[in-house]
Amino acid sequence: MANYRLDRLIAENNQFFFAKVVSSDAGTYSVQLAPISNKLPGLLSGIPLSSITASMLGVKECVLPQPGSTVFCFRSDAYTGLILGVVPESENIDKAENMPSRTVLGAGDGKFNENNTQGYGTKIGFSKLNMQNANRPTDVVDGEYVLGNEFGVLLGLFHQFSVLKASELAQVQAFLLDDLVRIISHNFEHHTCMGSTKTYQDGSTLNCEFGITHDPKEATGRPNVTGQEIDPAIQLTGKTSSDDKADFFELKNERQIGIDRLRGFVGQLGDFLHLVFSRPAESQLRALDGVPTDVFDRGLASVKMGMDGSMAFRSIGGVAFEKTNWIRVPHRIKAVEEKVEKKESSLPPGFTFDSSVSSQDLPYMHFLQLRDYLAFTLEGQAYQGFNESGKFEVNDDPKKETAIGEGTKLTPDKTGNFYPKSSGMYLMPNGGVVFRDAWGSAIVMEGGNIYLQPAKDLVMQPLRNLVGKVGQNIAVAAKDNIDLSSTDGGFRLKTHAAQYLYSAASGIVLHSDVASPFEYYPTDAPVTDVGGIVLHTPKGGLVTHAAHSLFKSESNAVIKSDLMFIDADSRVLLRSGGGFDVFTSGDLLFSAGKNLIGFTEGTALFVGLDNTAVGMQKQTIGISPLGPVEGLFEKDTFNDWKQKSSELANGDFQEYSFGYREDSVFDDLKFRFPSSNDYRLSERLDAIPQTLAQQEDAQFENLGLATWEEKAVNDTMPYPGADLPNMYATASLANLQFDPSLGDTYNKAIEHSVIGKIDFSDLFKEYRVYA
């Protein structure tokens, strides 16, 4: 009805007309009109009637009609029209959320809030909900501009923020007050020269995938690795001729995608995070055509963090966790777009270990060259790209950097305690593991061996038991003393073969301070209490060989044997402060080469129940005159006694000893260490590796270690024996440097070597320890 009356008014008076607002400026109150009637000129300047009324009242601010609005105007002259009001128009929508009624949906719009209203916001015939405003959102005020369409896609410039919006879940907002940029996306894709990032919901799971490469060729889907030629990405489908209309070229695989060196999966696919670093297959184009491939990339490293809280870091190369003393920071000296001449690569692609020894047979070669390897990779390779680009400068001298202890605001509460030494945990390329501290001590697990290498002391403090089950041998060599002590218990040493105690310059002492003897020894339990020192060999022999022997007993001394000999080349002295008794159930023989004298101040009595014979044939015997002397012994008896006497006088008592019938057996008895064959060791193959502290001292002499030369015993050495002297593996450091002014060892910044040499020397002449 209202529109009909306006149309009639315009028809009766050409000064009234309808127009579209092309632009409006709240700052200058300038409005540009485009008349709908073709009888009027193209564009007119519009003056809102509210502006005139506001000026009359002394008010400058007024509401300007927004671009796209239909206005009813009165033509004042050929170039100017007076805007009388805005014409309401229908929006023709079913649901408010289907059309761009607002730039930002939410509370405050009458379409969604019916509180405190009288019919406003109700969906009836000609309410505001059904008014059309040229796709202009209802929450736009004067001075704000919105360009949108009927699908909700818009670009808005507002007083304090701007928005680029396709839907409520696909928009970019920029705010003036806090310099905030907000990106809202339900699904997200970002494609760059290095790769792409995609975040999406595939209908059942949420995932984020990204891939990165380092080479422009791989970014286009072409493997940049050494290998066989692969099929071209573009192929000719027609025939070449002078008329190129017949030539047709097409992508062989139009779904070809870039190659990713680093791939990341976050969300359901990665269970929650999975990063994979790979070496691309040499003959495989990347495609998304759904056809399974039979050529796969080679994984080099991965990081995995699962929904159960587990974390896994894997690498087929090496892994280093290091607290270090120097980390260089590249400084940009040329702009990104500035062209510079590319330098030739100064380093090969990887570190080469000493090829003179096998990494399989001698795995500790990696351990000995570990620090060279780390210096090469962490300094040489890590900064290679910066140095070769010509756009960065990297400091090569640690003295040019501000010392970490000189900082004043390193941490919120203090400057911090930063130690110059380095330490770390390293997973070596050959599978070995090294734990290293800042003082040169290390625990090395490599090649099936575990090396405990403290720079100073090795202290073990189990609060209960120390138990070792050794498969073969135990060999310990000490420069000074070896002490084994049991405070409250005993000591037991059991061997299957002989036990040898040897002292080169002193004696061997077995000392017991037992207060009283013990006469009972258990037969079904370990012997814990004995009567002093007991030498017990029921089926063997107890033999002593010495220049001087002394057996002293404060109380009783008992020697019991089936056969006993006392042999002296000079004299045998038997002395007793009390009685001296000799008992035998057989013959008791006395023989002397010269005189046999029996003297006593008491009674001398020789009694034989059968016969008592004294004297010898043709000799004069002094007889007591108090009684008669009768009888002579027979000749055979005399000869038997004479023969036995001669045997005792001229015989060797050692003939009656088991196993030691000759003096040479004693003389040839020598202490010897086992040979290398007994240890089952091979030269070089089972060498003892140099420690980290020894390695650094040999290179820079910064620890002041002294040589410990092992002394040979009868041409034998402890582990592995003098027959294999070159059992000490040493290595020279090529990529480290020692700075006396800084008091520490640093990685070289330049002039790196690709190899650290391993040598073998005499373990017993060149082993170095703290003096």
C-alpha distance (Angstrom), angle and dihedral (degrees) to the residues before:
residue distance angle dihedral
M1 . . .
A2 3.78 . .
N3 3.80 93.0 .
Y4 3.84 90.3 51.1
R5 3.80 92.2 56.0
L6 3.82 91.6 48.1
D7 3.77 91.9 50.2
R8 3.84 90.0 51.5
L9 3.78 91.3 47.8
I10 3.79 90.8 52.3
A11 3.80 91.9 46.7
E12 3.80 91.4 53.1
N13 3.80 95.3 43.4
N14 3.83 121.9 32.9
Q15 3.83 90.5 -157.4
F16 3.85 91.3 75.5
F17 3.84 117.5 73.3
F18 3.81 145.7 153.5
A19 3.84 120.3 -115.8
K20 3.78 142.4 174.4
V21 3.79 118.9 -123.1
V22 3.81 107.0 -121.2
S23 3.81 97.7 -179.2
S24 3.78 140.7 -12.6
D25 3.78 131.6 -166.6
A26 3.78 118.5 -157.7
G27 3.80 90.7 -163.8
T28 3.83 97.8 58.4
Y29 3.81 98.0 19.7
S30 3.77 87.7 -125.3
V31 3.81 116.3 156.2
Q32 3.80 124.6 -176.9
L33 3.82 118.1 -153.4
A34 3.81 132.1 -161.0
P35 3.85 108.4 -160.5
I36 3.79 114.6 -135.9
S37 3.82 92.7 -147.8
N38 3.78 114.6 83.8
K39 3.81 89.9 -143.8
L40 3.78 91.6 75.2
P41 3.81 129.4 70.6
G42 3.83 119.6 -90.5
L43 3.80 102.5 -100.5
L44 3.77 134.3 14.1
S45 3.77 135.5 -176.3
G46 3.78 111.8 -112.8
I47 3.82 127.5 -145.6
P48 3.82 114.3 -165.3
L49 3.81 111.3 -133.1
S50 3.82 87.1 -138.1
S51 3.80 88.5 61.9
I52 3.82 92.0 58.2
T53 3.79 91.7 47.3
A54 3.80 91.0 48.4
S55 3.83 91.4 50.8
M56 3.78 90.9 51.9
L57 3.79 88.4 54.9
G58 3.83 92.5 46.2
V59 3.82 94.3 -108.2
K60 3.80 120.2 130.0
E61 3.82 101.0 -173.5
C62 3.77 118.3 84.4
V63 3.80 140.3 155.1
L64 3.79 113.9 -93.5
P65 3.81 122.3 -158.4
Q66 3.77 111.3 -107.9
P67 3.82 124.6 -121.1
G68 3.78 111.7 -83.6
S69 3.80 94.7 31.3
T70 3.82 120.7 127.9
V71 3.81 110.4 -128.3
F72 3.83 134.7 -171.8
C73 3.81 111.0 -131.5
F74 3.81 143.3 -176.8
R75 3.79 116.1 -141.1
S76 3.79 110.1 -129.6
D77 3.83 97.1 175.7
A78 3.78 140.5 -17.1
Y79 3.84 93.7 -73.4
T80 3.79 105.5 27.6
G81 3.78 136.0 63.2
L82 3.78 130.4 -171.3
I83 3.84 111.3 -130.6
L84 3.78 107.9 -136.9
G85 3.84 98.1 178.8
V86 3.79 149.5 -43.8
V87 3.81 119.0 -83.0
P88 3.86 114.7 -130.3
E89 3.80 114.0 -128.7
S90 3.82 134.0 -170.1
E91 3.85 120.5 -106.5
N92 3.83 95.0 -161.3
I93 3.82 98.4 -148.1
D94 3.81 133.5 148.2
K95 3.80 100.3 -157.6
A96 3.75 125.9 24.8
E97 3.79 94.2 -137.3
N98 3.81 92.1 58.1
M99 3.80 95.1 69.1
P100 3.80 135.2 48.6
S101 3.80 97.5 -104.3
R102 3.84 89.3 145.9
T103 3.78 137.5 21.9
V104 3.80 90.3 -132.7
L105 3.79 119.5 23.9
G106 3.78 118.6 -139.3
A107 3.80 146.8 95.3
G108 3.78 118.8 -27.9
D109 3.81 97.8 52.7
G110 3.78 113.6 112.0
K111 3.77 89.4 -135.4
F112 3.79 90.9 67.4
N113 3.83 102.2 27.8
E114 3.79 119.6 62.2
N115 3.81 96.5 169.3
N116 3.82 117.8 120.0
T117 3.80 92.7 6.3
Q118 3.77 133.9 120.0
G119 3.74 104.6 -143.8
Y120 3.83 92.3 -38.0
G121 3.75 107.5 133.8
T122 3.78 96.1 18.5
K123 3.75 115.5 128.2
I124 3.79 102.1 -117.4
G125 3.75 134.2 132.2
F126 3.81 109.7 -74.7
S127 3.80 101.5 7.8
K128 3.81 122.7 131.9
L129 3.78 89.0 -94.0
N130 3.72 89.6 68.9
M131 3.76 97.6 42.3
Q132 3.77 118.5 113.2
N133 3.78 120.5 -140.9
A134 3.80 103.6 176.4
N135 3.84 92.0 -86.7
R136 3.78 90.1 -59.5
P137 3.84 111.2 146.6
T138 3.76 116.0 -117.4
D139 3.83 95.2 -127.4
V140 3.80 95.0 62.6
V141 3.80 117.0 112.2
D142 3.76 132.8 -164.2
G143 3.79 115.7 -58.6
E144 3.81 94.4 25.5
Y145 3.78 123.0 111.3
V146 3.78 129.0 -152.5
L147 3.78 128.5 -178.2
G148 3.81 111.8 -169.3
N149 3.78 146.4 141.3
E150 3.76 137.7 -136.1
F151 3.84 92.1 -90.9
G152 3.79 94.3 63.2
V153 3.81 97.1 -102.6
L154 3.78 109.1 136.9
L155 3.78 147.9 155.4
G156 3.79 114.2 -145.1
L157 3.78 131.5 -170.4
F158 3.78 110.6 -168.5
H159 3.78 135.2 173.6
Q160 3.80 95.9 -90.5
F161 3.77 106.9 7.9
S162 3.79 143.1 28.0
V163 3.77 130.3 -145.9
L164 3.78 137.2 -161.6
K165 3.78 105.4 -164.5
A166 3.78 137.4 177.1
S167 3.80 97.1 163.0
E168 3.74 139.7 -19.4
L169 3.83 88.8 -84.8
A170 3.81 96.8 41.0
Q171 3.81 113.9 57.8
V172 3.78 145.1 109.2
Q173 3.79 119.7 -140.0
A174 3.81 127.5 -169.2
F175 3.82 119.9 -167.6
L176 3.80 127.6 -158.4
L177 3.79 102.8 -156.6
D178 3.84 100.8 58.0
D179 3.83 99.2 16.5
L180 3.77 88.4 -115.1
V181 3.79 123.5 165.1
R182 3.76 113.1 -167.2
I183 3.80 121.3 -169.2
I184 3.80 115.4 -166.2
S185 3.78 116.8 -170.8
H186 3.77 133.1 156.9
N187 3.80 89.9 -163.5
F188 3.80 120.4 18.8
E189 3.80 135.0 -165.3
H190 3.78 127.2 178.5
H191 3.80 119.4 -177.1
T192 3.80 121.3 -169.4
C193 3.79 137.6 163.3
M194 3.81 88.9 -91.6
G195 3.79 98.5 48.9
S196 3.76 142.4 -72.4
T197 3.80 142.0 -73.2
K198 3.80 122.5 -151.0
T199 3.79 129.1 -175.3
Y200 3.78 114.9 -177.3
Q201 3.77 149.6 150.8
D202 3.79 109.0 -132.1
G203 3.77 94.4 -166.5
S204 3.79 97.0 -87.2
T205 3.82 109.4 33.6
L206 3.79 140.8 30.9
N207 3.80 117.3 -125.3
C208 3.76 142.8 167.0
E209 3.80 120.0 -157.5
F210 3.77 127.7 -177.9
G211 3.77 135.1 169.8
I212 3.79 131.8 -167.9
T213 3.79 133.9 -171.8
H214 3.80 132.9 179.4
D215 3.78 102.1 -144.7
P216 3.83 129.0 72.3
K217 3.78 91.0 -140.7
E218 3.79 92.8 55.8
A219 3.80 90.3 46.7
T220 3.82 87.2 64.9
G221 3.80 92.3 50.7
R222 3.80 99.1 -97.4
P223 3.84 116.5 125.9
N224 3.79 111.0 -123.6
V225 3.78 97.7 -158.7
T226 3.76 133.4 110.3
G227 3.76 108.9 -91.5
Q228 3.75 147.1 92.2
E229 3.81 123.2 -34.5
I230 3.79 115.2 -90.1
D231 3.78 130.7 -150.7
P232 3.82 117.4 -78.7
A233 3.76 119.2 -102.3
I234 3.84 92.7 -133.7
Q235 3.79 124.0 48.9
L236 3.81 135.7 -174.2
T237 3.80 113.7 -117.2
G238 3.82 99.6 178.0
K239 3.77 135.4 42.7
T240 3.75 126.1 -84.6
S241 3.80 115.7 -122.1
S242 3.75 140.6 150.0
D243 3.76 87.8 -87.6
D244 3.78 105.1 64.0
K245 3.79 91.7 -160.3
A246 3.81 87.7 91.5
D247 3.81 94.0 52.7
F248 3.78 113.1 99.7
F249 3.75 124.4 179.3
E250 3.79 125.7 -176.0
L251 3.78 138.7 170.7
K252 3.77 108.6 -91.3
N253 3.79 88.5 -143.8
E254 3.77 110.0 16.9
R255 3.84 90.8 -172.4
Q256 3.78 91.4 61.1
I257 3.83 112.4 143.7
G258 3.79 136.0 -171.0
I259 3.79 124.9 -84.1
D260 3.79 116.9 -109.4
R261 3.78 122.2 -148.8
L262 3.81 92.5 -179.8
R263 3.78 116.9 37.9
G264 3.76 126.1 -175.0
F265 3.78 130.4 -166.8
V266 3.80 119.0 -172.5
G267 3.77 121.5 179.3
Q268 3.77 131.0 16.3
L269 3.80 94.9 -9.5
G270 3.80 94.2 51.3
D271 3.81 96.4 40.4
F272 3.33 82.4 -118.7
L273 3.84 107.0 -38.9
H274 3.79 129.4 5.3
L275 3.80 123.0 168.2
V276 3.81 117.6 -173.7
F277 3.80 126.3 -171.3
S278 3.80 112.6 -164.9
R279 3.77 147.5 174.6
P280 3.83 108.3 -124.4
A281 3.76 119.3 -120.0
E282 3.77 111.3 -101.5
S283 3.81 97.8 -130.3
Q284 3.78 106.7 30.4
L285 3.81 125.9 105.8
R286 3.78 113.7 -156.8
A287 3.81 113.8 -117.3
L288 3.79 139.7 164.4
D289 3.78 97.7 -151.8
G290 3.81 96.1 117.6
V291 3.80 93.6 -113.1
P292 3.85 113.1 132.1
T293 3.78 115.6 -121.2
D294 3.78 127.4 -135.4
V295 3.81 94.7 -157.3
F296 3.79 118.7 70.9
D297 3.78 135.0 -173.8
R298 3.79 120.2 -105.2
G299 3.80 114.5 -113.7
L300 3.81 114.9 -132.8
A301 3.81 103.7 174.5
S302 3.79 139.8 -6.6
V303 3.80 140.8 -172.2
K304 3.81 117.8 -154.2
M305 3.80 129.7 -174.8
G306 3.80 113.4 176.7
M307 3.78 134.2 -158.2
D308 3.81 89.2 -108.2
G309 3.81 91.0 62.4
S310 3.80 95.8 -103.1
M311 3.80 119.8 142.3
A312 3.80 127.0 -160.9
F313 3.80 129.7 -176.4
R314 3.77 112.9 -171.4
S315 3.78 132.9 177.7
I316 3.77 135.9 164.6
G317 3.80 87.9 -151.5
G318 3.80 121.1 45.7
V319 3.80 135.6 -55.4
A320 3.79 123.7 -151.2
F321 3.80 129.0 -171.0
E322 3.77 104.2 -175.7
K323 3.76 139.5 173.6
T324 3.77 98.3 -155.6
N325 3.77 139.5 -176.4
W326 3.80 99.8 -134.6
I327 3.80 133.9 35.2
R328 3.77 116.3 171.8
V329 3.80 121.8 -142.2
P330 3.84 118.9 -149.8
H331 3.82 115.2 -131.6
R332 3.80 119.4 -152.3
I333 3.82 112.1 -127.9
K334 3.83 100.1 169.0
A335 3.78 132.8 46.6
V336 3.79 120.4 -100.1
E337 3.78 94.6 -113.9
E338 3.80 95.0 44.4
K339 3.77 112.2 110.4
V340 3.79 119.3 -132.0
E341 3.75 132.6 175.9
K342 3.79 109.6 -93.7
K343 3.79 113.4 -120.2
E344 3.76 123.2 -132.6
S345 3.77 115.3 -101.9
S346 3.79 109.0 -94.2
L347 3.79 96.2 -167.1
P348 3.81 133.5 52.9
P349 3.80 117.4 -117.6
G350 3.80 95.5 -97.0
F351 3.79 147.2 10.2
T352 3.80 116.0 -90.1
F353 3.77 119.1 -147.0
D354 3.79 122.3 -143.8
S355 3.78 104.3 -70.0
S356 3.79 93.9 -164.0
V357 3.80 89.8 82.4
S358 3.78 128.3 44.9
S359 3.78 118.8 -108.5
Q360 3.81 88.3 -146.6
D361 3.79 98.1 49.4
L362 3.80 96.0 33.9
P363 3.78 106.7 31.5
Y364 3.79 94.0 164.5
M365 3.81 88.2 73.7
H366 3.80 85.4 85.7
F367 3.80 91.1 51.6
L368 3.81 93.1 50.0
Q369 3.82 90.7 49.5
L370 3.79 94.2 38.5
R371 3.80 96.8 109.0
D372 3.79 91.6 45.6
Y373 3.78 88.6 50.3
L374 3.80 92.7 49.9
A375 3.80 93.5 46.1
F376 3.78 89.3 51.1
T377 3.80 96.1 48.8
L378 3.82 99.7 35.4
E379 3.80 95.7 43.0
G380 3.79 109.2 18.8
Q381 3.78 101.1 38.2
A382 3.79 99.2 27.4
Y383 3.80 92.7 58.2
Q384 3.79 97.3 32.6
G385 3.80 94.0 98.5
F386 3.81 92.3 50.5
N387 3.79 93.9 48.8
E388 3.79 94.2 46.5
S389 3.80 95.8 46.7
G390 3.79 94.0 68.3
K391 3.80 89.7 -142.9
F392 3.79 97.8 89.9
E393 3.77 136.5 56.5
V394 3.80 119.3 -150.7
N395 3.79 121.3 -163.8
D396 3.80 113.9 -117.4
D397 3.82 97.7 -177.0
P398 3.82 120.4 66.7
K399 3.81 89.8 -157.9
K400 3.79 89.6 69.3
E401 3.79 91.0 63.3
T402 3.78 125.8 83.3
A403 3.79 108.5 -103.3
I404 3.78 112.3 -110.5
G405 3.79 91.5 -126.2
E406 3.80 92.2 57.3
G407 3.80 93.9 65.4
T408 3.80 119.0 109.6
K409 3.80 101.1 -162.5
L410 3.77 106.3 33.1
T411 3.79 94.4 127.6
P412 3.81 131.7 13.6
D413 3.79 95.2 -109.6
K414 3.79 105.8 28.5
T415 3.78 144.5 -2.0
G416 3.79 89.8 -100.0
N417 3.78 135.2 -124.8
F418 3.78 107.8 -92.5
Y419 3.77 118.0 176.5
P420 3.79 119.6 -152.1
K421 3.79 96.4 -140.6
S422 3.78 124.3 91.9
S423 3.79 130.3 -130.6
G424 3.75 136.8 165.6
M425 3.77 154.0 145.1
Y426 3.80 116.6 -100.0
L427 3.78 132.1 -168.2
M428 3.79 101.8 -159.0
P429 3.81 125.5 -142.3
N430 3.80 92.0 -110.4
G431 3.81 93.2 53.9
G432 3.79 98.3 -95.8
V433 3.81 124.2 133.6
V434 3.80 127.2 -141.7
F435 3.80 128.4 -170.5
R436 3.79 109.6 -167.8
D437 3.79 130.8 -180.0
A438 3.78 130.7 -156.4
W439 3.81 94.2 -99.2
G440 3.79 97.9 58.5
S441 3.81 99.5 -94.9
A442 3.78 118.8 133.9
I443 3.78 144.7 179.4
V444 3.79 109.2 -149.0
M445 3.79 125.4 -170.1
E446 3.77 110.0 -174.7
G447 3.78 139.8 139.0
G448 3.80 92.2 4.2
N449 3.83 91.2 -54.8
I450 3.80 131.1 108.3
Y451 3.80 116.1 -150.0
L452 3.81 118.6 -164.3
Q453 3.79 105.1 -161.9
P454 3.78 113.3 173.2
A455 3.78 113.2 178.2
K456 3.80 88.5 -136.7
D457 3.82 125.8 -2.7
L458 3.79 133.1 9.2
V459 3.81 108.6 -149.6
M460 3.80 122.3 -176.9
Q461 3.79 118.6 -169.4
P462 3.79 111.8 174.7
L463 3.77 108.7 170.7
R464 3.76 91.2 -145.6
N465 3.81 125.7 15.6
L466 3.78 137.1 -7.0
V467 3.80 107.1 -152.7
G468 3.77 126.2 177.4
K469 3.78 127.6 -176.6
V470 3.79 105.9 -168.0
G471 3.79 118.8 -166.5
Q472 3.81 96.5 -152.9
N473 3.79 129.3 -11.5
I474 3.77 139.8 0.8
A475 3.79 114.4 -150.5
V476 3.81 122.8 175.4
A477 3.80 125.4 173.1
A478 3.80 120.5 -175.7
K479 3.79 127.4 -171.1
D480 3.80 92.1 -145.1
N481 3.80 130.7 8.7
I482 3.78 134.1 -12.2
D483 3.79 114.5 -151.1
L484 3.79 125.5 -174.9
S485 3.79 112.8 -179.1
S486 3.78 134.2 -179.3
T487 3.79 113.0 -170.2
D488 3.79 101.3 -167.6
G489 3.80 105.2 2.5
G490 3.77 138.4 56.9
F491 3.77 138.0 -99.3
R492 3.79 126.7 -116.9
L493 3.76 127.7 -177.4
K494 3.76 117.9 -176.0
T495 3.77 127.0 -175.6
H496 3.77 134.9 166.1
A497 3.81 94.5 -144.4
A498 3.80 130.2 40.4
Q499 3.80 122.9 -47.7
Y500 3.76 113.0 -137.4
L501 3.81 123.8 -165.7
Y502 3.80 111.5 -172.3
S503 3.77 131.9 -178.2
A504 3.79 119.0 -174.1
A505 3.81 101.9 -167.5
S506 3.79 105.5 12.5
G507 3.78 140.5 28.9
I508 3.76 138.7 -87.8
V509 3.78 117.2 -106.7
L510 3.80 126.5 -163.8
H511 3.77 105.0 -171.4
S512 3.78 129.3 -179.5
D513 3.80 126.8 178.4
V514 3.79 95.4 -168.5
A515 3.80 110.4 155.0
S516 3.80 99.3 -150.0
P517 3.78 135.1 10.9
F518 3.77 123.0 -101.1
E519 3.76 119.3 -140.4
Y520 3.82 99.3 -174.7
Y521 3.76 123.6 72.9
P522 3.81 120.3 179.7
T523 3.77 117.1 -122.0
D524 3.82 97.9 -162.6
A525 3.82 101.0 45.2
P526 3.81 138.9 46.1
V527 3.81 113.6 -73.7
T528 3.80 106.9 -110.8
D529 3.84 102.7 160.9
V530 3.78 125.0 40.1
G531 3.77 136.0 165.4
G532 3.78 99.4 -96.2
I533 3.79 114.9 -69.6
V534 3.78 116.6 -5.4
L535 3.80 124.1 -167.4
H536 3.77 105.1 -164.0
T537 3.80 125.1 177.5
P538 3.83 110.1 146.7
K539 3.81 96.0 -178.5
G540 3.77 102.3 23.6
G541 3.75 139.2 63.0
L542 3.79 132.1 -91.7
V543 3.78 107.7 -146.9
T544 3.81 131.5 174.1
H545 3.77 128.4 -170.0
A546 3.78 118.7 -177.5
A547 3.77 143.5 136.7
H548 3.79 89.6 -121.2
S549 3.79 129.2 16.2
L550 3.77 127.1 -168.7
F551 3.79 124.0 -176.1
K552 3.77 110.1 -175.4
S553 3.75 125.5 177.5
E554 3.80 124.3 -179.4
S555 3.80 92.6 -154.5
N556 3.80 123.9 7.6
A557 3.79 130.8 -2.8
V558 3.79 117.2 -163.5
I559 3.80 126.1 -176.3
K560 3.76 114.0 -177.1
S561 3.79 124.7 -176.1
D562 3.76 143.1 141.1
L563 3.79 89.7 -125.0
M564 3.80 122.9 19.3
F565 3.82 130.6 -176.7
I566 3.78 132.0 -173.2
D567 3.79 110.5 -168.1
A568 3.79 125.7 -178.2
D569 3.79 127.9 168.3
S570 3.79 91.5 -153.1
R571 3.78 117.0 20.7
V572 3.78 140.2 -21.9
L573 3.77 114.6 -147.0
L574 3.78 121.1 -166.3
R575 3.76 115.2 -178.5
S576 3.73 131.1 178.3
G577 3.79 128.5 -179.3
G578 3.82 89.8 -154.8
G579 3.76 128.5 21.5
F580 3.81 126.5 -21.3
D581 3.77 113.1 -147.1
V582 3.77 128.4 -177.2
F583 3.77 117.8 -172.8
T584 3.75 128.9 -179.2
S585 3.78 133.7 163.8
G586 3.78 89.9 -151.8
D587 3.78 132.9 38.9
L588 3.78 122.3 -29.6
L589 3.81 108.6 -153.0
F590 3.80 129.6 -172.7
S591 3.79 118.0 -172.8
A592 3.79 130.3 175.5
G593 3.81 130.6 178.6
K594 3.77 90.6 -145.0
N595 3.77 125.2 8.9
L596 3.76 127.6 0.0
I597 3.77 107.4 -159.6
G598 3.75 126.0 179.3
F599 3.80 114.4 -174.0
T600 3.71 134.2 173.0
E601 3.77 135.3 160.9
G602 3.77 88.2 -140.0
T603 3.76 130.9 47.3
A604 3.80 122.4 -36.1
L605 3.77 109.9 -152.0
F606 3.80 128.6 179.5
V607 3.73 113.1 178.6
G608 3.76 129.4 177.3
L609 3.73 118.0 -179.9
D610 3.78 90.1 -148.5
N611 3.78 103.3 26.9
T612 3.75 138.2 -14.1
A613 3.80 112.3 -155.9
V614 3.79 124.3 -176.4
G615 3.77 124.6 175.8
M616 3.75 139.4 25.2
Q617 3.81 135.1 -102.1
K618 3.84 116.3 -77.3
Q619 3.79 92.9 8.7
T620 3.78 127.8 116.9
I621 3.75 115.2 -120.8
G622 3.79 122.3 -164.3
I623 3.79 109.8 -125.6
S624 3.72 128.7 -164.0
P625 3.84 109.6 -111.7
L626 3.79 92.9 -139.5
G627 3.76 96.7 84.8
P628 3.81 145.1 11.5
V629 3.81 123.7 -85.4
E630 3.74 118.4 -149.2
G631 3.81 140.8 178.6
L632 3.80 141.7 28.7
F633 3.87 127.7 -128.8
E634 3.71 118.8 -119.7
K635 3.75 127.0 -101.1
D636 3.86 98.3 -113.9
T637 3.75 92.4 55.0
F638 3.75 90.2 50.6
N639 3.81 92.5 51.2
D640 3.83 92.2 50.2
W641 3.75 91.8 51.7
K642 3.78 91.4 45.4
Q643 3.82 92.4 51.8
K644 3.82 93.6 48.8
S645 3.77 90.6 47.3
S646 3.81 90.6 51.7
E647 3.82 91.3 49.8
L648 3.75 92.4 51.7
A649 3.77 92.8 46.0
N650 3.82 97.8 46.9
G651 3.86 102.0 27.5
D652 3.85 129.8 99.8
F653 3.75 112.7 -118.5
Q654 3.87 90.3 -155.1
E655 3.77 87.6 74.9
Y656 3.76 86.1 75.7
S657 3.88 92.1 50.9
F658 3.81 119.6 97.6
G659 3.81 112.8 -119.9
Y660 3.80 99.0 -10.4
R661 3.82 105.5 71.8
E662 3.85 93.0 138.0
D663 3.79 131.3 55.1
S664 3.86 89.5 -135.3
V665 3.79 89.0 69.5
F666 3.80 88.4 64.1
D667 3.78 93.3 41.3
D668 3.83 93.7 51.6
L669 3.76 94.4 45.9
K670 3.87 105.3 111.6
F671 3.79 137.9 166.4
R672 3.79 113.5 -111.4
F673 3.79 135.3 172.2
P674 3.80 116.0 -128.1
S675 3.78 117.5 -90.1
S676 3.79 124.7 -113.9
N677 3.77 89.7 -100.6
D678 3.79 89.4 61.0
Y679 3.80 89.4 54.1
R680 3.82 91.7 43.6
L681 3.79 89.7 -129.4
S682 3.77 130.0 149.0
E683 3.79 127.5 -151.1
R684 3.84 112.9 -97.3
L685 3.78 91.3 -5.8
D686 3.81 93.2 76.9
A687 3.78 98.4 27.4
I688 3.80 121.9 148.5
P689 3.82 108.7 -111.6
Q690 3.75 122.8 -128.0
T691 3.81 114.6 -107.0
L692 3.79 123.2 -117.7
A693 3.80 90.4 -111.6
Q694 3.81 92.4 50.1
Q695 3.79 90.5 45.6
E696 3.78 93.1 54.1
D697 3.82 93.6 42.9
A698 3.80 91.8 50.6
Q699 3.80 89.7 52.6
F700 3.81 101.8 40.5
E701 3.85 105.4 10.7
N702 3.79 90.0 -134.8
L703 3.81 98.2 136.7
G704 3.81 99.7 48.8
L705 3.79 96.7 -133.2
A706 3.82 119.3 -179.9
T707 3.79 126.8 -139.7
W708 3.79 116.7 -104.1
E709 3.79 109.4 -155.1
E710 3.78 113.8 -164.6
K711 3.82 114.4 -137.0
A712 3.78 115.9 -130.4
V713 3.81 120.1 -124.4
N714 3.81 111.9 -151.6
D715 3.82 89.9 -23.4
T716 3.81 92.5 -54.9
M717 3.79 131.4 112.4
P718 3.80 133.2 -160.4
Y719 3.81 112.0 -101.5
P720 2.88 120.2 19.4
G721 3.79 100.8 -0.4
A722 3.77 136.1 -113.2
D723 3.79 91.8 -84.0
L724 3.83 89.7 75.8
P725 3.80 105.8 41.8
N726 3.84 97.9 159.3
M727 3.77 94.1 73.2
Y728 3.81 98.5 118.4
A729 3.81 115.3 93.4
T730 3.80 114.5 -155.6
A731 3.78 131.7 177.2
S732 3.79 134.8 -157.0
L733 3.80 118.9 -134.4
A734 3.78 114.3 -131.9
N735 3.80 102.7 169.9
L736 3.81 101.8 46.7
Q737 3.78 131.1 81.0
F738 3.80 132.8 -167.1
D739 3.78 120.5 -138.3
P740 3.83 111.2 -160.6
S741 3.80 92.0 -165.8
L742 3.80 91.2 55.9
G743 3.80 93.1 37.3
D744 3.75 95.5 -136.4
T745 3.78 145.9 86.3
Y746 3.80 118.3 -103.8
N747 3.76 136.5 -171.9
K748 3.76 112.9 -102.6
A749 3.77 113.3 -106.4
I750 3.80 96.2 -154.9
E751 3.82 140.5 13.6
H752 3.77 96.3 44.8
S753 3.77 121.9 -176.1
V754 3.77 122.5 -137.7
I755 3.79 94.7 -141.9
G756 3.79 140.9 38.3
K757 3.79 114.0 -150.1
I758 3.82 122.8 -125.1
D759 3.81 121.0 -151.5
F760 3.80 134.5 -179.7
S761 3.77 124.1 -136.4
D762 3.79 142.1 162.8
L763 3.78 110.4 -62.9
F764 3.81 92.0 -158.4
K765 3.81 97.6 51.4
E766 3.80 105.6 34.7
Y767 3.80 105.1 36.1
R768 3.81 108.9 123.9
V769 3.81 127.7 -152.6
Y770 3.79 138.3 165.8
A771 3.77 109.4 -70.4
